[in-house]
Amino acid sequence: MINGVVGVIIWTEDLERLLTFYQRLLSCEPYSIRPDFVWFKWGSMRFGIGKHSEVIGKAIDPVRIFINLGVDEIHGEYDRLLLKGVTFLRKPEKEHWGGWVSTLIDPDNNIVQLIQQRAENND
């Protein structure tokens, strides 16, 4: 039985470029660094980026998979990342389910969403 997602990996041909981007985006130090692979960690969840010999160029179909990153305060994160030159496709917007979503694109053309869950007291 599957009991959850334990990790996500983005493969690239330019690990240094993505590492710089995700360190700025995530504001945290990598958990494990190897010459061709880097892990970030939050509890039991792992987020990895790595160099892959069969990945060339940017994502051709970037809307196929979205990476959702949780944030506590989406407007502050949006402003912080905008000042660092991150390209956004969507400003923070409130969703029908009560939370907030903002969409950005990484240097390999992968789509990443910032998700602020709705406040617990709104249930």
N, CA, C and O atoms as CSV, one atom per row, in Angstrom:
chain,resi,resn,atom,element,x,y,z
A,1,MET,N,N,0.830,-1.174,0.000
A,1,MET,CA,C,0.000,0.000,0.000
A,1,MET,C,C,0.885,1.252,0.000
A,1,MET,O,O,1.846,1.335,0.765
A,2,ILE,N,N,0.568,2.198,-0.837
A,2,ILE,CA,C,1.286,3.486,-0.861
A,2,ILE,C,C,0.768,4.327,0.290
A,2,ILE,O,O,-0.441,4.442,0.490
A,3,ASN,N,N,1.699,4.923,1.056
A,3,ASN,CA,C,1.272,5.708,2.208
A,3,ASN,C,C,1.738,7.157,2.178
A,3,ASN,O,O,1.704,7.834,3.206
A,4,GLY,N,N,2.171,7.644,1.021
A,4,GLY,CA,C,2.539,9.051,0.923
A,4,GLY,C,C,3.667,9.290,-0.050
A,4,GLY,O,O,4.287,8.350,-0.547
A,5,VAL,N,N,3.925,10.537,-0.316
A,5,VAL,CA,C,5.035,10.955,-1.170
A,5,VAL,C,C,6.230,11.232,-0.268
A,5,VAL,O,O,6.124,12.015,0.676
A,6,VAL,N,N,7.359,10.602,-0.549
A,6,VAL,CA,C,8.543,10.801,0.287
A,6,VAL,C,C,9.597,11.677,-0.381
A,6,VAL,O,O,10.544,12.118,0.270
A,7,GLY,N,N,9.434,11.928,-1.673
A,7,GLY,CA,C,10.410,12.761,-2.343
A,7,GLY,C,C,10.038,13.111,-3.767
A,7,GLY,O,O,9.192,12.468,-4.389
A,8,VAL,N,N,10.687,14.141,-4.265
A,8,VAL,CA,C,10.532,14.612,-5.633
A,8,VAL,C,C,11.927,14.942,-6.142
A,8,VAL,O,O,12.742,15.504,-5.410
A,9,ILE,N,N,12.204,14.591,-7.403
A,9,ILE,CA,C,13.502,14.910,-8.014
A,9,ILE,C,C,13.259,15.663,-9.313
A,9,ILE,O,O,12.383,15.302,-10.099
A,10,ILE,N,N,14.040,16.711,-9.529
A,10,ILE,CA,C,14.080,17.406,-10.813
A,10,ILE,C,C,15.436,17.109,-11.433
A,10,ILE,O,O,16.470,17.363,-10.816
A,11,TRP,N,N,15.438,16.577,-12.638
A,11,TRP,CA,C,16.682,16.306,-13.358
A,11,TRP,C,C,16.979,17.455,-14.302
A,11,TRP,O,O,16.061,18.070,-14.844
A,12,THR,N,N,18.250,17.746,-14.502
A,12,THR,CA,C,18.691,18.888,-15.298
A,12,THR,C,C,20.013,18.572,-15.979
A,12,THR,O,O,20.675,17.586,-15.656
A,13,GLU,N,N,20.385,19.419,-16.919
A,13,GLU,CA,C,21.737,19.322,-17.476
A,13,GLU,C,C,22.668,20.345,-16.824
A,13,GLU,O,O,23.885,20.272,-16.996
A,14,ASP,N,N,22.099,21.304,-16.071
A,14,ASP,CA,C,22.879,22.359,-15.437
A,14,ASP,C,C,22.573,22.410,-13.941
A,14,ASP,O,O,21.773,23.229,-13.488
A,15,LEU,N,N,23.214,21.531,-13.189
A,15,LEU,CA,C,22.946,21.415,-11.757
A,15,LEU,C,C,23.278,22.703,-11.004
A,15,LEU,O,O,22.518,23.107,-10.124
A,16,GLU,N,N,24.369,23.339,-11.322
A,16,GLU,CA,C,24.764,24.556,-10.596
A,16,GLU,C,C,23.709,25.657,-10.716
A,16,GLU,O,O,23.399,26.338,-9.739
A,17,ARG,N,N,23.161,25.824,-11.922
A,17,ARG,CA,C,22.138,26.854,-12.139
A,17,ARG,C,C,20.895,26.562,-11.296
A,17,ARG,O,O,20.354,27.462,-10.653
A,18,LEU,N,N,20.439,25.290,-11.298
A,18,LEU,CA,C,19.254,24.950,-10.509
A,18,LEU,C,C,19.538,24.993,-9.011
A,18,LEU,O,O,18.677,25.399,-8.231
A,19,LEU,N,N,20.727,24.581,-8.605
A,19,LEU,CA,C,21.078,24.634,-7.188
A,19,LEU,C,C,21.034,26.070,-6.681
A,19,LEU,O,O,20.469,26.335,-5.620
A,20,THR,N,N,21.617,26.987,-7.421
A,20,THR,CA,C,21.585,28.404,-7.040
A,20,THR,C,C,20.149,28.895,-6.935
A,20,THR,O,O,19.795,29.576,-5.973
A,21,PHE,N,N,19.322,28.555,-7.915
A,21,PHE,CA,C,17.924,28.979,-7.918
A,21,PHE,C,C,17.177,28.423,-6.702
A,21,PHE,O,O,16.525,29.175,-5.978
A,22,TYR,N,N,17.270,27.121,-6.479
A,22,TYR,CA,C,16.504,26.514,-5.388
A,22,TYR,C,C,17.044,26.876,-4.009
A,22,TYR,O,O,16.277,26.893,-3.046
A,23,GLN,N,N,18.312,27.160,-3.884
A,23,GLN,CA,C,18.807,27.654,-2.594
A,23,GLN,C,C,18.201,29.019,-2.298
A,23,GLN,O,O,17.826,29.302,-1.160
A,24,ARG,N,N,18.106,29.865,-3.319
A,24,ARG,CA,C,17.480,31.184,-3.133
A,24,ARG,C,C,15.991,31.032,-2.843
A,24,ARG,O,O,15.448,31.706,-1.968
A,25,LEU,N,N,15.335,30.140,-3.584
A,25,LEU,CA,C,13.900,29.958,-3.435
A,25,LEU,C,C,13.553,29.351,-2.080
A,25,LEU,O,O,12.660,29.837,-1.385
A,26,LEU,N,N,14.253,28.302,-1.712
A,26,LEU,CA,C,13.925,27.573,-0.502
A,26,LEU,C,C,14.507,28.193,0.759
A,26,LEU,O,O,14.072,27.864,1.862
A,27,SER,N,N,15.471,29.074,0.618
A,27,SER,CA,C,16.122,29.723,1.755
A,27,SER,C,C,16.640,28.723,2.779
A,27,SER,O,O,16.553,28.960,3.984
A,28,CYS,N,N,17.175,27.615,2.303
A,28,CYS,CA,C,17.759,26.642,3.225
A,28,CYS,C,C,18.958,25.962,2.569
A,28,CYS,O,O,19.098,25.933,1.347
A,29,GLU,N,N,19.799,25.427,3.416
A,29,GLU,CA,C,20.982,24.737,2.933
A,29,GLU,C,C,20.629,23.304,2.543
A,29,GLU,O,O,19.761,22.688,3.162
A,30,PRO,N,N,21.286,22.779,1.536
A,30,PRO,CA,C,21.046,21.391,1.151
A,30,PRO,C,C,21.372,20.429,2.293
A,30,PRO,O,O,22.255,20.686,3.111
A,31,TYR,N,N,20.651,19.333,2.329
A,31,TYR,CA,C,20.855,18.275,3.316
A,31,TYR,C,C,22.041,17.404,2.922
A,31,TYR,O,O,22.821,16.989,3.779
A,32,SER,N,N,22.178,17.126,1.623
A,32,SER,CA,C,23.251,16.273,1.112
A,32,SER,C,C,23.693,16.799,-0.241
A,32,SER,O,O,22.866,17.063,-1.113
A,33,ILE,N,N,25.009,16.951,-0.417
A,33,ILE,CA,C,25.553,17.442,-1.687
A,33,ILE,C,C,26.535,16.420,-2.231
A,33,ILE,O,O,27.476,16.019,-1.546
A,34,ARG,N,N,26.307,16.006,-3.462
A,34,ARG,CA,C,27.226,15.135,-4.191
A,34,ARG,C,C,27.560,15.844,-5.499
A,34,ARG,O,O,26.888,16.813,-5.852
A,35,PRO,N,N,28.569,15.395,-6.221
A,35,PRO,CA,C,28.956,16.111,-7.441
A,35,PRO,C,C,27.828,16.302,-8.462
A,35,PRO,O,O,27.781,17.330,-9.137
A,36,ASP,N,N,26.921,15.326,-8.583
A,36,ASP,CA,C,25.856,15.430,-9.574
A,36,ASP,C,C,24.458,15.365,-8.974
A,36,ASP,O,O,23.489,15.142,-9.699
A,37,PHE,N,N,24.334,15.560,-7.639
A,37,PHE,CA,C,23.022,15.445,-7.018
A,37,PHE,C,C,23.000,16.174,-5.679
A,37,PHE,O,O,23.969,16.137,-4.921
A,38,VAL,N,N,21.870,16.841,-5.400
A,38,VAL,CA,C,21.685,17.581,-4.151
A,38,VAL,C,C,20.303,17.269,-3.590
A,38,VAL,O,O,19.309,17.267,-4.317
A,39,TRP,N,N,20.254,17.003,-2.275
A,39,TRP,CA,C,18.989,16.785,-1.568
A,39,TRP,C,C,18.721,17.934,-0.618
A,39,TRP,O,O,19.623,18.411,0.070
A,40,PHE,N,N,17.467,18.375,-0.586
A,40,PHE,CA,C,16.947,19.227,0.477
A,40,PHE,C,C,16.021,18.338,1.298
A,40,PHE,O,O,15.502,17.350,0.779
A,41,LYS,N,N,15.804,18.669,2.569
A,41,LYS,CA,C,15.018,17.798,3.448
A,41,LYS,C,C,14.139,18.620,4.375
A,41,LYS,O,O,14.573,19.626,4.936
A,42,TRP,N,N,12.885,18.172,4.529
A,42,TRP,CA,C,11.943,18.698,5.517
A,42,TRP,C,C,11.286,17.495,6.162
A,42,TRP,O,O,10.456,16.839,5.534
A,43,GLY,N,N,11.632,17.196,7.382
A,43,GLY,CA,C,11.092,16.006,8.033
A,43,GLY,C,C,11.449,14.770,7.224
A,43,GLY,O,O,12.626,14.530,6.951
A,44,SER,N,N,10.466,13.993,6.840
A,44,SER,CA,C,10.720,12.797,6.041
A,44,SER,C,C,10.634,13.065,4.542
A,44,SER,O,O,10.884,12.160,3.746
A,45,MET,N,N,10.289,14.276,4.141
A,45,MET,CA,C,10.166,14.633,2.725
A,45,MET,C,C,11.517,15.076,2.168
A,45,MET,O,O,12.240,15.842,2.805
A,46,ARG,N,N,11.849,14.587,0.972
A,46,ARG,CA,C,13.095,14.957,0.288
A,46,ARG,C,C,12.775,15.627,-1.046
A,46,ARG,O,O,11.885,15.192,-1.776
A,47,PHE,N,N,13.513,16.688,-1.348
A,47,PHE,CA,C,13.414,17.370,-2.642
A,47,PHE,C,C,14.809,17.346,-3.240
A,47,PHE,O,O,15.744,17.891,-2.653
A,48,GLY,N,N,14.960,16.721,-4.396
A,48,GLY,CA,C,16.274,16.577,-4.997
A,48,GLY,C,C,16.377,17.232,-6.358
A,48,GLY,O,O,15.399,17.336,-7.098
A,49,ILE,N,N,17.584,17.671,-6.670
A,49,ILE,CA,C,17.908,18.130,-8.024
A,49,ILE,C,C,19.204,17.429,-8.414
A,49,ILE,O,O,20.125,17.299,-7.609
A,50,GLY,N,N,19.254,16.988,-9.650
A,50,GLY,CA,C,20.426,16.255,-10.073
A,50,GLY,C,C,20.695,16.389,-11.560
A,50,GLY,O,O,19.797,16.681,-12.349
A,51,LYS,N,N,21.941,16.171,-11.923
A,51,LYS,CA,C,22.354,16.199,-13.321
A,51,LYS,C,C,22.101,14.817,-13.920
A,51,LYS,O,O,22.475,13.796,-13.343
A,52,HIS,N,N,21.453,14.806,-15.097
A,52,HIS,CA,C,21.107,13.550,-15.757
A,52,HIS,C,C,21.583,13.617,-17.208
A,52,HIS,O,O,21.344,14.602,-17.906
A,53,SER,N,N,22.257,12.559,-17.652
A,53,SER,CA,C,22.838,12.534,-19.001
A,53,SER,C,C,21.789,12.582,-20.114
A,53,SER,O,O,22.111,12.961,-21.240
A,54,GLU,N,N,20.550,12.207,-19.824
A,54,GLU,CA,C,19.518,12.188,-20.863
A,54,GLU,C,C,18.624,13.429,-20.853
A,54,GLU,O,O,17.680,13.522,-21.638
A,55,VAL,N,N,18.917,14.377,-19.969
A,55,VAL,CA,C,18.151,15.625,-19.928
A,55,VAL,C,C,18.966,16.698,-20.623
A,55,VAL,O,O,20.098,16.990,-20.237
A,56,ILE,N,N,18.368,17.285,-21.660
A,56,ILE,CA,C,19.038,18.336,-22.432
A,56,ILE,C,C,18.082,19.513,-22.558
A,56,ILE,O,O,16.938,19.355,-22.983
A,57,GLY,N,N,18.558,20.681,-22.189
A,57,GLY,CA,C,17.759,21.895,-22.331
A,57,GLY,C,C,16.668,22.020,-21.290
A,57,GLY,O,O,16.650,21.322,-20.276
A,58,LYS,N,N,15.756,22.938,-21.580
A,58,LYS,CA,C,14.663,23.231,-20.665
A,58,LYS,C,C,13.504,22.265,-20.893
A,58,LYS,O,O,13.436,21.588,-21.919
A,59,ALA,N,N,12.590,22.212,-19.916
A,59,ALA,CA,C,11.409,21.356,-20.022
A,59,ALA,C,C,10.581,21.775,-21.232
A,59,ALA,O,O,10.275,22.955,-21.401
A,60,ILE,N,N,10.223,20.815,-22.065
A,60,ILE,CA,C,9.439,21.090,-23.264
A,60,ILE,C,C,7.957,21.233,-22.937
A,60,ILE,O,O,7.254,22.010,-23.583
A,61,ASP,N,N,7.480,20.501,-21.952
A,61,ASP,CA,C,6.071,20.508,-21.564
A,61,ASP,C,C,5.965,20.835,-20.075
A,61,ASP,O,O,5.645,19.955,-19.275
A,62,PRO,N,N,6.229,22.088,-19.690
A,62,PRO,CA,C,6.357,22.427,-18.271
A,62,PRO,C,C,5.064,22.329,-17.467
A,62,PRO,O,O,5.121,22.311,-16.237
A,63,VAL,N,N,3.904,22.266,-18.114
A,63,VAL,CA,C,2.663,22.193,-17.348
A,63,VAL,C,C,2.265,20.755,-17.009
A,63,VAL,O,O,1.223,20.531,-16.393
A,64,ARG,N,N,3.081,19.789,-17.405
A,64,ARG,CA,C,2.756,18.388,-17.135
A,64,ARG,C,C,2.809,18.079,-15.635
A,64,ARG,O,O,1.947,17.364,-15.124
A,65,ILE,N,N,3.804,18.607,-14.930
A,65,ILE,CA,C,3.943,18.377,-13.493
A,65,ILE,C,C,4.230,19.709,-12.811
A,65,ILE,O,O,5.097,20.465,-13.249
A,66,PHE,N,N,3.504,19.987,-11.747
A,66,PHE,CA,C,3.756,21.176,-10.930
A,66,PHE,C,C,4.326,20.715,-9.598
A,66,PHE,O,O,3.880,19.710,-9.044
A,67,ILE,N,N,5.297,21.434,-9.089
A,67,ILE,CA,C,5.830,21.188,-7.757
A,67,ILE,C,C,5.200,22.216,-6.833
A,67,ILE,O,O,5.329,23.419,-7.060
A,68,ASN,N,N,4.521,21.753,-5.798
A,68,ASN,CA,C,3.853,22.639,-4.852
A,68,ASN,C,C,4.674,22.732,-3.575
A,68,ASN,O,O,4.940,21.726,-2.917
A,69,LEU,N,N,5.069,23.952,-3.236
A,69,LEU,CA,C,5.845,24.198,-2.018
A,69,LEU,C,C,4.990,24.982,-1.036
A,69,LEU,O,O,4.449,26.034,-1.375
A,70,GLY,N,N,4.869,24.468,0.176
A,70,GLY,CA,C,4.066,25.133,1.190
A,70,GLY,C,C,4.773,26.337,1.778
A,70,GLY,O,O,5.978,26.307,2.031
A,71,VAL,N,N,4.017,27.391,1.990
A,71,VAL,CA,C,4.530,28.604,2.632
A,71,VAL,C,C,3.537,29.046,3.701
A,71,VAL,O,O,2.344,28.753,3.617
A,72,ASP,N,N,4.045,29.753,4.703
A,72,ASP,CA,C,3.176,30.261,5.766
A,72,ASP,C,C,2.538,31.594,5.390
A,72,ASP,O,O,1.412,31.887,5.793
A,73,GLU,N,N,3.265,32.401,4.614
A,73,GLU,CA,C,2.785,33.743,4.268
A,73,GLU,C,C,3.148,34.024,2.811
A,73,GLU,O,O,4.253,34.479,2.517
A,74,ILE,N,N,2.227,33.754,1.917
A,74,ILE,CA,C,2.497,33.771,0.484
A,74,ILE,C,C,2.868,35.155,-0.040
A,74,ILE,O,O,3.715,35.266,-0.926
A,75,HIS,N,N,2.266,36.186,0.476
A,75,HIS,CA,C,2.565,37.538,-0.035
A,75,HIS,C,C,4.006,37.944,0.275
A,75,HIS,O,O,4.684,38.534,-0.567
A,76,GLY,N,N,4.466,37.630,1.470
A,76,GLY,CA,C,5.849,37.923,1.832
A,76,GLY,C,C,6.840,37.128,0.994
A,76,GLY,O,O,7.861,37.665,0.565
A,77,GLU,N,N,6.541,35.835,0.756
A,77,GLU,CA,C,7.414,35.006,-0.084
A,77,GLU,C,C,7.423,35.508,-1.521
A,77,GLU,O,O,8.478,35.563,-2.153
A,78,TYR,N,N,6.279,35.867,-2.030
A,78,TYR,CA,C,6.179,36.418,-3.387
A,78,TYR,C,C,7.057,37.671,-3.505
A,78,TYR,O,O,7.846,37.790,-4.442
A,79,ASP,N,N,6.921,38.591,-2.567
A,79,ASP,CA,C,7.713,39.830,-2.600
A,79,ASP,C,C,9.210,39.529,-2.499
A,79,ASP,O,O,10.016,40.107,-3.228
A,80,ARG,N,N,9.577,38.618,-1.589
A,80,ARG,CA,C,10.997,38.260,-1.399
A,80,ARG,C,C,11.597,37.690,-2.675
A,80,ARG,O,O,12.696,38.075,-3.073
A,81,LEU,N,N,10.887,36.783,-3.311
A,81,LEU,CA,C,11.404,36.135,-4.517
A,81,LEU,C,C,11.378,37.066,-5.725
A,81,LEU,O,O,12.269,37.008,-6.573
A,82,LEU,N,N,10.380,37.909,-5.805
A,82,LEU,CA,C,10.316,38.888,-6.885
A,82,LEU,C,C,11.543,39.804,-6.842
A,82,LEU,O,O,12.125,40.117,-7.881
A,83,LEU,N,N,11.930,40.230,-5.639
A,83,LEU,CA,C,13.118,41.080,-5.479
A,83,LEU,C,C,14.399,40.349,-5.878
A,83,LEU,O,O,15.386,40.990,-6.242
A,84,LYS,N,N,14.395,39.013,-5.815
A,84,LYS,CA,C,15.563,38.221,-6.207
A,84,LYS,C,C,15.543,37.856,-7.684
A,84,LYS,O,O,16.402,37.106,-8.149
A,85,GLY,N,N,14.574,38.376,-8.424
A,85,GLY,CA,C,14.537,38.164,-9.864
A,85,GLY,C,C,13.809,36.912,-10.328
A,85,GLY,O,O,13.909,36.540,-11.497
A,86,VAL,N,N,13.077,36.258,-9.433
A,86,VAL,CA,C,12.315,35.068,-9.823
A,86,VAL,C,C,11.167,35.492,-10.735
A,86,VAL,O,O,10.491,36.488,-10.477
A,87,THR,N,N,10.955,34.723,-11.806
A,87,THR,CA,C,9.890,35.000,-12.762
A,87,THR,C,C,8.598,34.318,-12.322
A,87,THR,O,O,8.553,33.098,-12.161
A,88,PHE,N,N,7.562,35.107,-12.132
A,88,PHE,CA,C,6.262,34.579,-11.731
A,88,PHE,C,C,5.308,34.566,-12.916
A,88,PHE,O,O,5.295,35.485,-13.736
A,89,LEU,N,N,4.519,33.515,-12.989
A,89,LEU,CA,C,3.468,33.400,-13.996
A,89,LEU,C,C,2.127,33.834,-13.426
A,89,LEU,O,O,1.207,34.174,-14.169
A,90,ARG,N,N,2.022,33.819,-12.088
A,90,ARG,CA,C,0.767,34.145,-11.418
A,90,ARG,C,C,1.064,34.760,-10.060
A,90,ARG,O,O,1.773,34.177,-9.240
A,91,LYS,N,N,0.514,35.942,-9.835
A,91,LYS,CA,C,0.615,36.586,-8.531
A,91,LYS,C,C,-0.221,35.790,-7.524
A,91,LYS,O,O,-1.072,34.996,-7.927
A,92,PRO,N,N,0.010,35.992,-6.218
A,92,PRO,CA,C,-0.811,35.283,-5.232
A,92,PRO,C,C,-2.297,35.573,-5.432
A,92,PRO,O,O,-2.721,36.725,-5.530
A,93,GLU,N,N,-3.067,34.496,-5.489
A,93,GLU,CA,C,-4.517,34.611,-5.642
A,93,GLU,C,C,-5.203,33.642,-4.690
A,93,GLU,O,O,-4.753,32.515,-4.487
A,94,LYS,N,N,-6.296,34.108,-4.115
A,94,LYS,CA,C,-7.076,33.253,-3.220
A,94,LYS,C,C,-7.875,32.254,-4.055
A,94,LYS,O,O,-8.478,32.611,-5.067
A,95,GLU,N,N,-7.866,31.006,-3.615
A,95,GLU,CA,C,-8.574,29.925,-4.299
A,95,GLU,C,C,-9.939,29.673,-3.669
A,95,GLU,O,O,-10.194,30.087,-2.538
A,96,HIS,N,N,-10.801,29.004,-4.394
A,96,HIS,CA,C,-12.150,28.707,-3.907
A,96,HIS,C,C,-12.145,27.850,-2.639
A,96,HIS,O,O,-13.107,27.875,-1.871
A,97,TRP,N,N,-11.062,27.087,-2.414
A,97,TRP,CA,C,-10.966,26.219,-1.242
A,97,TRP,C,C,-10.420,26.953,-0.014
A,97,TRP,O,O,-10.274,26.361,1.055
A,98,GLY,N,N,-10.122,28.243,-0.174
A,98,GLY,CA,C,-9.748,29.071,0.967
A,98,GLY,C,C,-8.276,29.382,1.118
A,98,GLY,O,O,-7.908,30.266,1.892
A,99,GLY,N,N,-7.419,28.668,0.391
A,99,GLY,CA,C,-5.993,28.935,0.449
A,99,GLY,C,C,-5.561,29.891,-0.651
A,99,GLY,O,O,-6.384,30.415,-1.402
A,100,TRP,N,N,-4.244,30.108,-0.732
A,100,TRP,CA,C,-3.662,31.013,-1.717
A,100,TRP,C,C,-2.661,30.254,-2.573
A,100,TRP,O,O,-2.003,29.330,-2.095
A,101,VAL,N,N,-2.544,30.651,-3.864
A,101,VAL,CA,C,-1.606,30.023,-4.792
A,101,VAL,C,C,-0.912,31.107,-5.604
A,101,VAL,O,O,-1.530,32.086,-6.021
A,102,SER,N,N,0.388,30.912,-5.822
A,102,SER,CA,C,1.172,31.753,-6.723
A,102,SER,C,C,2.071,30.823,-7.530
A,102,SER,O,O,2.587,29.840,-6.998
A,103,THR,N,N,2.260,31.129,-8.809
A,103,THR,CA,C,2.988,30.230,-9.695
A,103,THR,C,C,4.225,30.913,-10.253
A,103,THR,O,O,4.171,32.060,-10.696
A,104,LEU,N,N,5.352,30.188,-10.226
A,104,LEU,CA,C,6.607,30.699,-10.771
A,104,LEU,C,C,7.239,29.653,-11.675
A,104,LEU,O,O,6.764,28.520,-11.757
A,105,ILE,N,N,8.292,30.032,-12.337
A,105,ILE,CA,C,8.991,29.127,-13.249
A,105,ILE,C,C,10.472,29.115,-12.897
A,105,ILE,O,O,11.063,30.163,-12.636
A,106,ASP,N,N,11.072,27.923,-12.891
A,106,ASP,CA,C,12.496,27.828,-12.562
A,106,ASP,C,C,13.343,27.962,-13.833
A,106,ASP,O,O,12.783,28.015,-14.928
A,107,PRO,N,N,14.661,28.018,-13.719
A,107,PRO,CA,C,15.513,28.230,-14.892
A,107,PRO,C,C,15.424,27.130,-15.958
A,107,PRO,O,O,15.809,27.360,-17.104
A,108,ASP,N,N,14.927,25.944,-15.603
A,108,ASP,CA,C,14.752,24.866,-16.581
A,108,ASP,C,C,13.336,24.811,-17.125
A,108,ASP,O,O,12.973,23.853,-17.806
A,109,ASN,N,N,12.529,25.825,-16.834
A,109,ASN,CA,C,11.164,25.929,-17.342
A,109,ASN,C,C,10.182,25.031,-16.585
A,109,ASN,O,O,9.078,24.785,-17.070
A,110,ASN,N,N,10.570,24.537,-15.399
A,110,ASN,CA,C,9.659,23.750,-14.571
A,110,ASN,C,C,8.758,24.704,-13.800
A,110,ASN,O,O,9.201,25.761,-13.350
A,111,ILE,N,N,7.491,24.326,-13.651
A,111,ILE,CA,C,6.548,25.165,-12.930
A,111,ILE,C,C,6.519,24.762,-11.459
A,111,ILE,O,O,6.429,23.585,-11.109
A,112,VAL,N,N,6.597,25.790,-10.612
A,112,VAL,CA,C,6.570,25.614,-9.164
A,112,VAL,C,C,5.460,26.513,-8.625
A,112,VAL,O,O,5.327,27.670,-9.024
A,113,GLN,N,N,4.678,25.962,-7.722
A,113,GLN,CA,C,3.629,26.765,-7.098
A,113,GLN,C,C,3.918,26.936,-5.618
A,113,GLN,O,O,4.334,25.997,-4.939
A,114,LEU,N,N,3.693,28.143,-5.130
A,114,LEU,CA,C,3.714,28.400,-3.700
A,114,LEU,C,C,2.280,28.251,-3.222
A,114,LEU,O,O,1.360,28.838,-3.793
A,115,ILE,N,N,2.094,27.456,-2.164
A,115,ILE,CA,C,0.759,27.186,-1.649
A,115,ILE,C,C,0.691,27.606,-0.190
A,115,ILE,O,O,1.473,27.139,0.638
A,116,GLN,N,N,-0.243,28.487,0.116
A,116,GLN,CA,C,-0.535,28.826,1.509
A,116,GLN,C,C,-1.886,28.202,1.819
A,116,GLN,O,O,-2.910,28.610,1.270
A,117,GLN,N,N,-1.882,27.210,2.702
A,117,GLN,CA,C,-3.124,26.533,3.066
A,117,GLN,C,C,-4.066,27.496,3.760
A,117,GLN,O,O,-3.634,28.484,4.353
A,118,ARG,N,N,-5.344,27.206,3.682
A,118,ARG,CA,C,-6.303,28.077,4.367
A,118,ARG,C,C,-6.101,27.987,5.866
A,118,ARG,O,O,-5.637,26.972,6.384
A,119,ALA,N,N,-6.449,29.043,6.545
A,119,ALA,CA,C,-6.303,29.086,8.002
A,119,ALA,C,C,-7.208,28.042,8.633
A,119,ALA,O,O,-8.345,27.857,8.199
A,120,GLU,N,N,-6.712,27.365,9.644
A,120,GLU,CA,C,-7.469,26.298,10.328
A,120,GLU,C,C,-8.799,26.789,10.893
A,120,GLU,O,O,-9.779,26.045,10.920
A,121,ASN,N,N,-8.829,28.022,11.335
A,121,ASN,CA,C,-10.057,28.514,11.962
A,121,ASN,C,C,-11.164,28.809,10.954
A,121,ASN,O,O,-12.260,29.217,11.338
A,122,ASN,N,N,-10.881,28.602,9.648
A,122,ASN,CA,C,-11.880,28.807,8.600
A,122,ASN,C,C,-12.593,27.522,8.219
A,122,ASN,O,O,-13.389,27.531,7.280
A,123,ASP,N,N,-12.339,26.412,8.913
A,123,ASP,CA,C,-12.956,25.126,8.549
A,123,ASP,C,C,-14.441,25.109,8.775
A,123,ASP,O,O,-15.093,24.098,8.515
